[in-house]
Amino acid sequence: MLSRHNLASALARQGEHAEAARLLQQALDDHARVLGVTHPHTLASRDSLGLALDAMGEHAEAVRLHRQTLDDRIRVLGSNHPATSTSRHILASALARMGEREEAVRLATTDPR
């Protein structure tokens, strides 16, 4: 599962976003089934899939995945965890690309303390 995720990430860096998204969806499904929906590998696969979809222009689906990941990380890790902060900024960036600048700024400047 992790190998598939790593291969997909390498393909995404080379601009092969459709193939990366296909592999990341498989990795996400496998991680969720085997490790659970809130396992760190599952959450990383979901964020990576969102990034691939965002790069393909599927912004609404990317935002949905990033929002779900952020919500899970807040619930499991708390608002102050570094992975939660990463998810918050990934979601803010995706929202900004969709033109949702006000929400993006609010997320990017949120102090979780």
Biopython code that builds the backbone (N, CA, C, O; Angstrom):
import numpy as np
from Bio.PDB.StructureBuilder import StructureBuilder

atoms = [
    (1, "MET", "N", (0.818, -1.188, 0.000)),
    (1, "MET", "CA", (0.000, 0.000, 0.000)),
    (1, "MET", "C", (0.864, 1.256, 0.000)),
    (1, "MET", "O", (0.631, 2.185, -0.773)),
    (2, "LEU", "N", (1.852, 1.270, 0.867)),
    (2, "LEU", "CA", (2.713, 2.438, 0.946)),
    (2, "LEU", "C", (3.525, 2.599, -0.334)),
    (2, "LEU", "O", (3.781, 3.719, -0.776)),
    (3, "SER", "N", (3.932, 1.476, -0.929)),
    (3, "SER", "CA", (4.674, 1.538, -2.196)),
    (3, "SER", "C", (3.826, 2.157, -3.293)),
    (3, "SER", "O", (4.324, 2.947, -4.094)),
    (4, "ARG", "N", (2.543, 1.801, -3.334)),
    (4, "ARG", "CA", (1.638, 2.373, -4.343)),
    (4, "ARG", "C", (1.507, 3.879, -4.121)),
    (4, "ARG", "O", (1.524, 4.660, -5.073)),
    (5, "HIS", "N", (1.378, 4.274, -2.863)),
    (5, "HIS", "CA", (1.282, 5.702, -2.534)),
    (5, "HIS", "C", (2.554, 6.434, -2.975)),
    (5, "HIS", "O", (2.478, 7.511, -3.565)),
    (6, "ASN", "N", (3.711, 5.854, -2.690)),
    (6, "ASN", "CA", (4.977, 6.486, -3.067)),
    (6, "ASN", "C", (5.139, 6.574, -4.579)),
    (6, "ASN", "O", (5.616, 7.587, -5.090)),
    (7, "LEU", "N", (4.749, 5.527, -5.299)),
    (7, "LEU", "CA", (4.800, 5.558, -6.761)),
    (7, "LEU", "C", (3.882, 6.651, -7.289)),
    (7, "LEU", "O", (4.257, 7.407, -8.185)),
    (8, "ALA", "N", (2.690, 6.730, -6.736)),
    (8, "ALA", "CA", (1.741, 7.762, -7.168)),
    (8, "ALA", "C", (2.298, 9.158, -6.920)),
    (8, "ALA", "O", (2.151, 10.046, -7.760)),
    (9, "SER", "N", (2.928, 9.348, -5.787)),
    (9, "SER", "CA", (3.522, 10.660, -5.480)),
    (9, "SER", "C", (4.610, 11.009, -6.483)),
    (9, "SER", "O", (4.716, 12.159, -6.911)),
    (10, "ALA", "N", (5.418, 10.027, -6.859)),
    (10, "ALA", "CA", (6.465, 10.256, -7.863)),
    (10, "ALA", "C", (5.845, 10.603, -9.213)),
    (10, "ALA", "O", (6.327, 11.502, -9.901)),
    (11, "LEU", "N", (4.789, 9.904, -9.596)),
    (11, "LEU", "CA", (4.109, 10.207, -10.857)),
    (11, "LEU", "C", (3.510, 11.618, -10.837)),
    (11, "LEU", "O", (3.568, 12.335, -11.836)),
    (12, "ALA", "N", (2.944, 12.005, -9.711)),
    (12, "ALA", "CA", (2.370, 13.351, -9.605)),
    (12, "ALA", "C", (3.452, 14.409, -9.775)),
    (12, "ALA", "O", (3.228, 15.425, -10.433)),
    (13, "ARG", "N", (4.618, 14.180, -9.189)),
    (13, "ARG", "CA", (5.724, 15.148, -9.336)),
    (13, "ARG", "C", (6.172, 15.261, -10.793)),
    (13, "ARG", "O", (6.724, 16.284, -11.198)),
    (14, "GLN", "N", (5.934, 14.210, -11.575)),
    (14, "GLN", "CA", (6.290, 14.233, -13.000)),
    (14, "GLN", "C", (5.142, 14.730, -13.869)),
    (14, "GLN", "O", (5.249, 14.736, -15.095)),
    (15, "GLY", "N", (4.055, 15.143, -13.247)),
    (15, "GLY", "CA", (2.928, 15.672, -14.001)),
    (15, "GLY", "C", (1.927, 14.633, -14.454)),
    (15, "GLY", "O", (0.999, 14.961, -15.194)),
    (16, "GLU", "N", (2.086, 13.394, -14.035)),
    (16, "GLU", "CA", (1.174, 12.305, -14.411)),
    (16, "GLU", "C", (0.039, 12.225, -13.388)),
    (16, "GLU", "O", (-0.093, 11.234, -12.670)),
    (17, "HIS", "N", (-0.769, 13.270, -13.332)),
    (17, "HIS", "CA", (-1.757, 13.396, -12.277)),
    (17, "HIS", "C", (-2.896, 12.388, -12.377)),
    (17, "HIS", "O", (-3.377, 11.909, -11.350)),
    (18, "ALA", "N", (-3.336, 12.056, -13.578)),
    (18, "ALA", "CA", (-4.439, 11.101, -13.721)),
    (18, "ALA", "C", (-4.020, 9.726, -13.210)),
    (18, "ALA", "O", (-4.765, 9.092, -12.464)),
    (19, "GLU", "N", (-2.857, 9.266, -13.597)),
    (19, "GLU", "CA", (-2.366, 7.965, -13.129)),
    (19, "GLU", "C", (-2.085, 8.015, -11.631)),
    (19, "GLU", "O", (-2.359, 7.054, -10.912)),
    (20, "ALA", "N", (-1.544, 9.124, -11.165)),
    (20, "ALA", "CA", (-1.306, 9.281, -9.729)),
    (20, "ALA", "C", (-2.623, 9.207, -8.975)),
    (20, "ALA", "O", (-2.703, 8.539, -7.943)),
    (21, "ALA", "N", (-3.657, 9.878, -9.466)),
    (21, "ALA", "CA", (-4.961, 9.862, -8.798)),
    (21, "ALA", "C", (-5.535, 8.453, -8.765)),
    (21, "ALA", "O", (-6.114, 8.047, -7.757)),
    (22, "ARG", "N", (-5.384, 7.712, -9.836)),
    (22, "ARG", "CA", (-5.882, 6.327, -9.883)),
    (22, "ARG", "C", (-5.199, 5.477, -8.814)),
    (22, "ARG", "O", (-5.858, 4.747, -8.073)),
    (23, "LEU", "N", (-3.874, 5.578, -8.743)),
    (23, "LEU", "CA", (-3.125, 4.806, -7.754)),
    (23, "LEU", "C", (-3.411, 5.282, -6.329)),
    (23, "LEU", "O", (-3.503, 4.472, -5.406)),
    (24, "LEU", "N", (-3.549, 6.578, -6.157)),
    (24, "LEU", "CA", (-3.836, 7.107, -4.823)),
    (24, "LEU", "C", (-5.224, 6.710, -4.336)),
    (24, "LEU", "O", (-5.424, 6.486, -3.142)),
    (25, "GLN", "N", (-6.181, 6.621, -5.252)),
    (25, "GLN", "CA", (-7.515, 6.153, -4.856)),
    (25, "GLN", "C", (-7.424, 4.707, -4.375)),
    (25, "GLN", "O", (-8.050, 4.342, -3.380)),
    (26, "GLN", "N", (-6.645, 3.884, -5.079)),
    (26, "GLN", "CA", (-6.455, 2.495, -4.643)),
    (26, "GLN", "C", (-5.774, 2.450, -3.280)),
    (26, "GLN", "O", (-6.189, 1.698, -2.399)),
    (27, "ALA", "N", (-4.735, 3.250, -3.109)),
    (27, "ALA", "CA", (-4.016, 3.283, -1.834)),
    (27, "ALA", "C", (-4.941, 3.753, -0.715)),
    (27, "ALA", "O", (-4.937, 3.184, 0.377)),
    (28, "LEU", "N", (-5.729, 4.784, -0.982)),
    (28, "LEU", "CA", (-6.673, 5.288, 0.015)),
    (28, "LEU", "C", (-7.672, 4.204, 0.406)),
    (28, "LEU", "O", (-7.920, 3.982, 1.591)),
    (29, "ASP", "N", (-8.240, 3.536, -0.581)),
    (29, "ASP", "CA", (-9.208, 2.470, -0.297)),
    (29, "ASP", "C", (-8.569, 1.359, 0.532)),
    (29, "ASP", "O", (-9.164, 0.878, 1.496)),
    (30, "ASP", "N", (-7.365, 0.955, 0.158)),
    (30, "ASP", "CA", (-6.661, -0.109, 0.891)),
    (30, "ASP", "C", (-6.315, 0.322, 2.312)),
    (30, "ASP", "O", (-6.530, -0.428, 3.264)),
    (31, "HIS", "N", (-5.783, 1.523, 2.449)),
    (31, "HIS", "CA", (-5.430, 2.019, 3.786)),
    (31, "HIS", "C", (-6.666, 2.095, 4.684)),
    (31, "HIS", "O", (-6.621, 1.670, 5.838)),
    (32, "ALA", "N", (-7.753, 2.628, 4.166)),
    (32, "ALA", "CA", (-8.975, 2.759, 4.957)),
    (32, "ALA", "C", (-9.493, 1.385, 5.379)),
    (32, "ALA", "O", (-9.918, 1.196, 6.519)),
    (33, "ARG", "N", (-9.455, 0.434, 4.456)),
    (33, "ARG", "CA", (-9.965, -0.901, 4.745)),
    (33, "ARG", "C", (-9.095, -1.630, 5.759)),
    (33, "ARG", "O", (-9.618, -2.257, 6.680)),
    (34, "VAL", "N", (-7.773, -1.556, 5.606)),
    (34, "VAL", "CA", (-6.853, -2.324, 6.442)),
    (34, "VAL", "C", (-6.490, -1.598, 7.735)),
    (34, "VAL", "O", (-6.448, -2.207, 8.804)),
    (35, "LEU", "N", (-6.227, -0.290, 7.633)),
    (35, "LEU", "CA", (-5.722, 0.465, 8.782)),
    (35, "LEU", "C", (-6.778, 1.309, 9.483)),
    (35, "LEU", "O", (-6.604, 1.684, 10.643)),
    (36, "GLY", "N", (-7.859, 1.608, 8.795)),
    (36, "GLY", "CA", (-8.905, 2.464, 9.346)),
    (36, "GLY", "C", (-8.871, 3.845, 8.713)),
    (36, "GLY", "O", (-7.858, 4.269, 8.155)),
    (37, "VAL", "N", (-9.995, 4.533, 8.810)),
    (37, "VAL", "CA", (-10.141, 5.811, 8.100)),
    (37, "VAL", "C", (-9.368, 6.962, 8.728)),
    (37, "VAL", "O", (-9.174, 7.992, 8.084)),
    (38, "THR", "N", (-8.923, 6.809, 9.972)),
    (38, "THR", "CA", (-8.189, 7.902, 10.610)),
    (38, "THR", "C", (-6.712, 7.579, 10.829)),
    (38, "THR", "O", (-6.013, 8.318, 11.522)),
    (39, "HIS", "N", (-6.238, 6.492, 10.251)),
    (39, "HIS", "CA", (-4.813, 6.159, 10.364)),
    (39, "HIS", "C", (-3.995, 7.204, 9.588)),
    (39, "HIS", "O", (-4.446, 7.692, 8.552)),
    (40, "PRO", "N", (-2.807, 7.545, 10.077)),
    (40, "PRO", "CA", (-1.988, 8.554, 9.383)),
    (40, "PRO", "C", (-1.730, 8.239, 7.904)),
    (40, "PRO", "O", (-1.707, 9.156, 7.084)),
    (41, "HIS", "N", (-1.538, 6.978, 7.550)),
    (41, "HIS", "CA", (-1.324, 6.640, 6.132)),
    (41, "HIS", "C", (-2.593, 6.889, 5.308)),
    (41, "HIS", "O", (-2.522, 7.339, 4.165)),
    (42, "THR", "N", (-3.744, 6.593, 5.899)),
    (42, "THR", "CA", (-5.005, 6.844, 5.210)),
    (42, "THR", "C", (-5.183, 8.340, 4.977)),
    (42, "THR", "O", (-5.551, 8.770, 3.884)),
    (43, "LEU", "N", (-4.920, 9.119, 6.008)),
    (43, "LEU", "CA", (-5.071, 10.574, 5.886)),
    (43, "LEU", "C", (-4.087, 11.151, 4.881)),
    (43, "LEU", "O", (-4.439, 12.052, 4.119)),
    (44, "ALA", "N", (-2.864, 10.646, 4.869)),
    (44, "ALA", "CA", (-1.869, 11.123, 3.900)),
    (44, "ALA", "C", (-2.294, 10.771, 2.476)),
    (44, "ALA", "O", (-2.145, 11.582, 1.562)),
    (45, "SER", "N", (-2.824, 9.563, 2.289)),
    (45, "SER", "CA", (-3.294, 9.173, 0.955)),
    (45, "SER", "C", (-4.450, 10.052, 0.506)),
    (45, "SER", "O", (-4.528, 10.426, -0.664)),
    (46, "ARG", "N", (-5.351, 10.384, 1.428)),
    (46, "ARG", "CA", (-6.492, 11.234, 1.077)),
    (46, "ARG", "C", (-6.016, 12.628, 0.675)),
    (46, "ARG", "O", (-6.495, 13.185, -0.313)),
    (47, "ASP", "N", (-5.080, 13.193, 1.432)),
    (47, "ASP", "CA", (-4.552, 14.511, 1.071)),
    (47, "ASP", "C", (-3.817, 14.460, -0.270)),
    (47, "ASP", "O", (-3.962, 15.362, -1.095)),
    (48, "SER", "N", (-3.037, 13.413, -0.483)),
    (48, "SER", "CA", (-2.310, 13.291, -1.750)),
    (48, "SER", "C", (-3.269, 13.134, -2.919)),
    (48, "SER", "O", (-3.050, 13.712, -3.984)),
    (49, "LEU", "N", (-4.327, 12.361, -2.731)),
    (49, "LEU", "CA", (-5.341, 12.235, -3.786)),
    (49, "LEU", "C", (-5.969, 13.597, -4.067)),
    (49, "LEU", "O", (-6.179, 13.964, -5.223)),
    (50, "GLY", "N", (-6.260, 14.332, -3.021)),
    (50, "GLY", "CA", (-6.806, 15.673, -3.217)),
    (50, "GLY", "C", (-5.877, 16.575, -4.007)),
    (50, "GLY", "O", (-6.320, 17.338, -4.865)),
    (51, "LEU", "N", (-4.587, 16.487, -3.714)),
    (51, "LEU", "CA", (-3.610, 17.295, -4.456)),
    (51, "LEU", "C", (-3.575, 16.911, -5.933)),
    (51, "LEU", "O", (-3.498, 17.779, -6.803)),
    (52, "ALA", "N", (-3.632, 15.603, -6.214)),
    (52, "ALA", "CA", (-3.627, 15.140, -7.610)),
    (52, "ALA", "C", (-4.888, 15.616, -8.330)),
    (52, "ALA", "O", (-4.822, 16.090, -9.464)),
    (53, "LEU", "N", (-6.032, 15.488, -7.667)),
    (53, "LEU", "CA", (-7.283, 15.937, -8.281)),
    (53, "LEU", "C", (-7.280, 17.443, -8.502)),
    (53, "LEU", "O", (-7.767, 17.921, -9.526)),
    (54, "ASP", "N", (-6.739, 18.186, -7.558)),
    (54, "ASP", "CA", (-6.640, 19.634, -7.699)),
    (54, "ASP", "C", (-5.794, 19.989, -8.916)),
    (54, "ASP", "O", (-6.136, 20.898, -9.673)),
    (55, "ALA", "N", (-4.702, 19.278, -9.100)),
    (55, "ALA", "CA", (-3.823, 19.521, -10.251)),
    (55, "ALA", "C", (-4.517, 19.193, -11.574)),
    (55, "ALA", "O", (-4.160, 19.734, -12.620)),
    (56, "MET", "N", (-5.510, 18.302, -11.520)),
    (56, "MET", "CA", (-6.279, 17.935, -12.717)),
    (56, "MET", "C", (-7.460, 18.878, -12.952)),
    (56, "MET", "O", (-8.194, 18.726, -13.927)),
    (57, "GLY", "N", (-7.639, 19.848, -12.060)),
    (57, "GLY", "CA", (-8.739, 20.785, -12.205)),
    (57, "GLY", "C", (-10.015, 20.352, -11.513)),
    (57, "GLY", "O", (-11.041, 21.017, -11.652)),
    (58, "GLU", "N", (-9.980, 19.260, -10.776)),
    (58, "GLU", "CA", (-11.152, 18.770, -10.047)),
    (58, "GLU", "C", (-11.148, 19.381, -8.641)),
    (58, "GLU", "O", (-11.018, 18.684, -7.635)),
    (59, "HIS", "N", (-11.296, 20.704, -8.613)),
    (59, "HIS", "CA", (-11.121, 21.463, -7.388)),
    (59, "HIS", "C", (-12.159, 21.149, -6.312)),
    (59, "HIS", "O", (-11.814, 21.036, -5.136)),
    (60, "ALA", "N", (-13.409, 21.009, -6.697)),
    (60, "ALA", "CA", (-14.454, 20.761, -5.698)),
    (60, "ALA", "C", (-14.213, 19.437, -4.975)),
    (60, "ALA", "O", (-14.348, 19.366, -3.753)),
    (61, "GLU", "N", (-13.865, 18.403, -5.708)),
    (61, "GLU", "CA", (-13.592, 17.105, -5.079)),
    (61, "GLU", "C", (-12.328, 17.176, -4.230)),
    (61, "GLU", "O", (-12.260, 16.568, -3.162)),
    (62, "ALA", "N", (-11.343, 17.905, -4.696)),
    (62, "ALA", "CA", (-10.112, 18.080, -3.920)),
    (62, "ALA", "C", (-10.416, 18.772, -2.593)),
    (62, "ALA", "O", (-9.927, 18.349, -1.545)),
    (63, "VAL", "N", (-11.207, 19.815, -2.634)),
    (63, "VAL", "CA", (-11.568, 20.538, -1.412)),
    (63, "VAL", "C", (-12.341, 19.618, -0.475)),
    (63, "VAL", "O", (-12.112, 19.636, 0.735)),
    (64, "ARG", "N", (-13.246, 18.818, -1.014)),
    (64, "ARG", "CA", (-14.014, 17.888, -0.177)),
    (64, "ARG", "C", (-13.077, 16.926, 0.556)),
    (64, "ARG", "O", (-13.233, 16.696, 1.755)),
    (65, "LEU", "N", (-12.114, 16.371, -0.160)),
    (65, "LEU", "CA", (-11.160, 15.435, 0.463)),
    (65, "LEU", "C", (-10.281, 16.138, 1.493)),
    (65, "LEU", "O", (-10.052, 15.604, 2.579)),
    (66, "HIS", "N", (-9.793, 17.321, 1.164)),
    (66, "HIS", "CA", (-8.940, 18.060, 2.098)),
    (66, "HIS", "C", (-9.720, 18.466, 3.354)),
    (66, "HIS", "O", (-9.182, 18.431, 4.460)),
    (67, "ARG", "N", (-10.984, 18.848, 3.179)),
    (67, "ARG", "CA", (-11.813, 19.238, 4.319)),
    (67, "ARG", "C", (-12.044, 18.028, 5.233)),
    (67, "ARG", "O", (-11.990, 18.141, 6.457)),
    (68, "GLN", "N", (-12.300, 16.876, 4.619)),
    (68, "GLN", "CA", (-12.506, 15.652, 5.389)),
    (68, "GLN", "C", (-11.238, 15.282, 6.166)),
    (68, "GLN", "O", (-11.312, 14.884, 7.328)),
    (69, "THR", "N", (-10.083, 15.415, 5.523)),
    (69, "THR", "CA", (-8.823, 15.101, 6.183)),
    (69, "THR", "C", (-8.572, 16.053, 7.339)),
    (69, "THR", "O", (-8.173, 15.621, 8.421)),
    (70, "LEU", "N", (-8.801, 17.342, 7.124)),
    (70, "LEU", "CA", (-8.613, 18.308, 8.204)),
    (70, "LEU", "C", (-9.535, 17.992, 9.377)),
    (70, "LEU", "O", (-9.100, 18.000, 10.529)),
    (71, "ASP", "N", (-10.784, 17.718, 9.095)),
    (71, "ASP", "CA", (-11.727, 17.385, 10.170)),
    (71, "ASP", "C", (-11.260, 16.158, 10.954)),
    (71, "ASP", "O", (-11.317, 16.148, 12.184)),
    (72, "ASP", "N", (-10.800, 15.124, 10.245)),
    (72, "ASP", "CA", (-10.312, 13.912, 10.917)),
    (72, "ASP", "C", (-9.068, 14.195, 11.743)),
    (72, "ASP", "O", (-8.933, 13.694, 12.860)),
    (73, "ARG", "N", (-8.164, 14.994, 11.200)),
    (73, "ARG", "CA", (-6.938, 15.289, 11.944)),
    (73, "ARG", "C", (-7.230, 16.124, 13.193)),
    (73, "ARG", "O", (-6.613, 15.907, 14.235)),
    (74, "ILE", "N", (-8.142, 17.054, 13.101)),
    (74, "ILE", "CA", (-8.517, 17.826, 14.289)),
    (74, "ILE", "C", (-9.107, 16.887, 15.342)),
    (74, "ILE", "O", (-8.758, 16.970, 16.520)),
    (75, "ARG", "N", (-9.997, 15.999, 14.914)),
    (75, "ARG", "CA", (-10.654, 15.092, 15.840)),
    (75, "ARG", "C", (-9.666, 14.112, 16.478)),
    (75, "ARG", "O", (-9.746, 13.846, 17.677)),
    (76, "VAL", "N", (-8.730, 13.569, 15.677)),
    (76, "VAL", "CA", (-7.817, 12.529, 16.157)),
    (76, "VAL", "C", (-6.561, 13.115, 16.795)),
    (76, "VAL", "O", (-6.119, 12.640, 17.841)),
    (77, "LEU", "N", (-5.983, 14.142, 16.175)),
    (77, "LEU", "CA", (-4.692, 14.667, 16.618)),
    (77, "LEU", "C", (-4.797, 15.972, 17.401)),
    (77, "LEU", "O", (-3.894, 16.322, 18.160)),
    (78, "GLY", "N", (-5.893, 16.682, 17.215)),
    (78, "GLY", "CA", (-6.044, 17.980, 17.845)),
    (78, "GLY", "C", (-5.655, 19.112, 16.903)),
    (78, "GLY", "O", (-5.004, 18.895, 15.881)),
    (79, "SER", "N", (-6.061, 20.303, 17.261)),
    (79, "SER", "CA", (-5.829, 21.477, 16.410)),
    (79, "SER", "C", (-4.377, 21.908, 16.334)),
    (79, "SER", "O", (-3.973, 22.543, 15.360)),
    (80, "ASN", "N", (-3.583, 21.574, 17.346)),
    (80, "ASN", "CA", (-2.198, 22.065, 17.406)),
    (80, "ASN", "C", (-1.172, 21.139, 16.766)),
    (80, "ASN", "O", (-0.002, 21.506, 16.662)),
    (81, "HIS", "N", (-1.577, 19.957, 16.337)),
    (81, "HIS", "CA", (-0.621, 19.000, 15.782)),
    (81, "HIS", "C", (-0.075, 19.504, 14.438)),
    (81, "HIS", "O", (-0.820, 20.095, 13.655)),
    (82, "PRO", "N", (1.215, 19.278, 14.166)),
    (82, "PRO", "CA", (1.789, 19.733, 12.884)),
    (82, "PRO", "C", (1.065, 19.176, 11.655)),
    (82, "PRO", "O", (0.914, 19.884, 10.660)),
    (83, "ALA", "N", (0.619, 17.930, 11.710)),
    (83, "ALA", "CA", (-0.097, 17.358, 10.557)),
    (83, "ALA", "C", (-1.430, 18.073, 10.348)),
    (83, "ALA", "O", (-1.871, 18.241, 9.211)),
    (84, "THR", "N", (-2.066, 18.489, 11.428)),
    (84, "THR", "CA", (-3.312, 19.246, 11.322)),
    (84, "THR", "C", (-3.050, 20.601, 10.677)),
    (84, "THR", "O", (-3.827, 21.051, 9.835)),
    (85, "SER", "N", (-1.968, 21.245, 11.066)),
    (85, "SER", "CA", (-1.604, 22.531, 10.454)),
    (85, "SER", "C", (-1.330, 22.368, 8.962)),
    (85, "SER", "O", (-1.726, 23.213, 8.158)),
    (86, "THR", "N", (-0.657, 21.290, 8.596)),
    (86, "THR", "CA", (-0.396, 21.015, 7.179)),
    (86, "THR", "C", (-1.707, 20.863, 6.421)),
    (86, "THR", "O", (-1.877, 21.441, 5.348)),
    (87, "SER", "N", (-2.626, 20.093, 6.974)),
    (87, "SER", "CA", (-3.933, 19.912, 6.323)),
    (87, "SER", "C", (-4.684, 21.225, 6.206)),
    (87, "SER", "O", (-5.325, 21.487, 5.188)),
    (88, "ARG", "N", (-4.609, 22.046, 7.231)),
    (88, "ARG", "CA", (-5.291, 23.348, 7.211)),
    (88, "ARG", "C", (-4.762, 24.200, 6.043)),
    (88, "ARG", "O", (-5.538, 24.842, 5.335)),
    (89, "HIS", "N", (-3.458, 24.198, 5.855)),
    (89, "HIS", "CA", (-2.861, 25.017, 4.795)),
    (89, "HIS", "C", (-3.103, 24.419, 3.407)),
    (89, "HIS", "O", (-3.268, 25.158, 2.436)),
    (90, "ILE", "N", (-3.125, 23.097, 3.306)),
    (90, "ILE", "CA", (-3.454, 22.462, 2.026)),
    (90, "ILE", "C", (-4.878, 22.827, 1.623)),
    (90, "ILE", "O", (-5.139, 23.169, 0.470)),
    (91, "LEU", "N", (-5.792, 22.753, 2.583)),
    (91, "LEU", "CA", (-7.186, 23.120, 2.297)),
    (91, "LEU", "C", (-7.286, 24.603, 1.940)),
    (91, "LEU", "O", (-7.994, 24.964, 0.999)),
    (92, "ALA", "N", (-6.600, 25.449, 2.665)),
    (92, "ALA", "CA", (-6.630, 26.885, 2.361)),
    (92, "ALA", "C", (-6.133, 27.156, 0.940)),
    (92, "ALA", "O", (-6.714, 27.973, 0.225)),
    (93, "SER", "N", (-5.082, 26.487, 0.537)),
    (93, "SER", "CA", (-4.557, 26.670, -0.826)),
    (93, "SER", "C", (-5.558, 26.211, -1.872)),
    (93, "SER", "O", (-5.752, 26.880, -2.887)),
    (94, "ALA", "N", (-6.197, 25.067, -1.626)),
    (94, "ALA", "CA", (-7.187, 24.552, -2.578)),
    (94, "ALA", "C", (-8.384, 25.500, -2.670)),
    (94, "ALA", "O", (-8.896, 25.754, -3.761)),
    (95, "LEU", "N", (-8.823, 26.017, -1.539)),
    (95, "LEU", "CA", (-9.931, 26.976, -1.542)),
    (95, "LEU", "C", (-9.560, 28.247, -2.303)),
    (95, "LEU", "O", (-10.377, 28.788, -3.048)),
    (96, "ALA", "N", (-8.343, 28.717, -2.118)),
    (96, "ALA", "CA", (-7.898, 29.917, -2.834)),
    (96, "ALA", "C", (-7.924, 29.691, -4.341)),
    (96, "ALA", "O", (-8.303, 30.585, -5.098)),
    (97, "ARG", "N", (-7.520, 28.495, -4.782)),
    (97, "ARG", "CA", (-7.542, 28.193, -6.223)),
    (97, "ARG", "C", (-8.970, 28.164, -6.768)),
    (97, "ARG", "O", (-9.187, 28.389, -7.959)),
    (98, "MET", "N", (-9.947, 27.887, -5.892)),
    (98, "MET", "CA", (-11.358, 27.881, -6.311)),
    (98, "MET", "C", (-11.974, 29.268, -6.224)),
    (98, "MET", "O", (-13.136, 29.456, -6.584)),
    (99, "GLY", "N", (-11.204, 30.239, -5.750)),
    (99, "GLY", "CA", (-11.724, 31.592, -5.617)),
    (99, "GLY", "C", (-12.382, 31.858, -4.278)),
    (99, "GLY", "O", (-12.964, 32.923, -4.073)),
    (100, "GLU", "N", (-12.297, 30.905, -3.366)),
    (100, "GLU", "CA", (-12.875, 31.058, -2.022)),
    (100, "GLU", "C", (-11.844, 31.709, -1.111)),
    (100, "GLU", "O", (-11.429, 31.124, -0.110)),
    (101, "ARG", "N", (-11.440, 32.908, -1.459)),
    (101, "ARG", "CA", (-10.330, 33.575, -0.784)),
    (101, "ARG", "C", (-10.606, 33.907, 0.684)),
    (101, "ARG", "O", (-9.717, 33.793, 1.528)),
    (102, "GLU", "N", (-11.830, 34.315, 0.981)),
    (102, "GLU", "CA", (-12.143, 34.684, 2.365)),
    (102, "GLU", "C", (-11.974, 33.491, 3.307)),
    (102, "GLU", "O", (-11.353, 33.615, 4.363)),
    (103, "GLU", "N", (-12.519, 32.349, 2.930)),
    (103, "GLU", "CA", (-12.364, 31.153, 3.767)),
    (103, "GLU", "C", (-10.912, 30.700, 3.788)),
    (103, "GLU", "O", (-10.415, 30.251, 4.821)),
    (104, "ALA", "N", (-10.229, 30.814, 2.654)),
    (104, "ALA", "CA", (-8.821, 30.419, 2.588)),
    (104, "ALA", "C", (-7.975, 31.248, 3.546)),
    (104, "ALA", "O", (-7.133, 30.703, 4.260)),
    (105, "VAL", "N", (-8.190, 32.542, 3.566)),
    (105, "VAL", "CA", (-7.434, 33.424, 4.466)),
    (105, "VAL", "C", (-7.760, 33.095, 5.913)),
    (105, "VAL", "O", (-6.863, 33.044, 6.754)),
    (106, "ARG", "N", (-9.033, 32.870, 6.211)),
    (106, "ARG", "CA", (-9.431, 32.528, 7.572)),
    (106, "ARG", "C", (-8.723, 31.255, 8.042)),
    (106, "ARG", "O", (-8.215, 31.207, 9.162)),
    (107, "LEU", "N", (-8.687, 30.229, 7.195)),
    (107, "LEU", "CA", (-8.018, 28.979, 7.558)),
    (107, "LEU", "C", (-6.516, 29.169, 7.704)),
    (107, "LEU", "O", (-5.907, 28.663, 8.647)),
    (108, "ALA", "N", (-5.929, 29.891, 6.781)),
    (108, "ALA", "CA", (-4.463, 30.062, 6.771)),
    (108, "ALA", "C", (-3.990, 30.894, 7.949)),
    (108, "ALA", "O", (-2.841, 30.768, 8.375)),
    (109, "THR", "N", (-4.851, 31.734, 8.477)),
    (109, "THR", "CA", (-4.423, 32.610, 9.571)),
    (109, "THR", "C", (-5.004, 32.194, 10.913)),
    (109, "THR", "O", (-4.888, 32.927, 11.896)),
    (110, "THR", "N", (-5.628, 31.026, 10.960)),
    (110, "THR", "CA", (-6.189, 30.528, 12.214)),
    (110, "THR", "C", (-5.074, 30.125, 13.166)),
    (110, "THR", "O", (-4.173, 29.367, 12.809)),
    (111, "ASP", "N", (-5.153, 30.639, 14.361)),
    (111, "ASP", "CA", (-4.219, 30.236, 15.411)),
    (111, "ASP", "C", (-4.944, 29.195, 16.261)),
    (111, "ASP", "O", (-5.861, 29.534, 17.008)),
    (112, "PRO", "N", (-4.532, 27.917, 16.148)),
    (112, "PRO", "CA", (-5.279, 26.852, 16.823)),
    (112, "PRO", "C", (-5.149, 26.874, 18.343)),
    (112, "PRO", "O", (-5.841, 26.113, 19.020)),
    (113, "ARG", "N", (-4.290, 27.714, 18.895)),
    (113, "ARG", "CA", (-4.122, 27.723, 20.354)),
    (113, "ARG", "C", (-5.192, 28.447, 21.052)),
    (113, "ARG", "O", (-5.179, 28.534, 22.280)),
]
sb = StructureBuilder()
sb.init_structure("model")
sb.init_model(0)
sb.init_chain("A")
sb.init_seg("    ")
for serial, (resi, resn, name, xyz) in enumerate(atoms, 1):
    if name == "N":
        sb.init_residue(resn, " ", resi, " ")
    sb.init_atom(name, np.array(xyz, "f"), 0.0, 1.0, " ", f" {name:<3s}", serial, name[0])
structure = sb.get_structure()
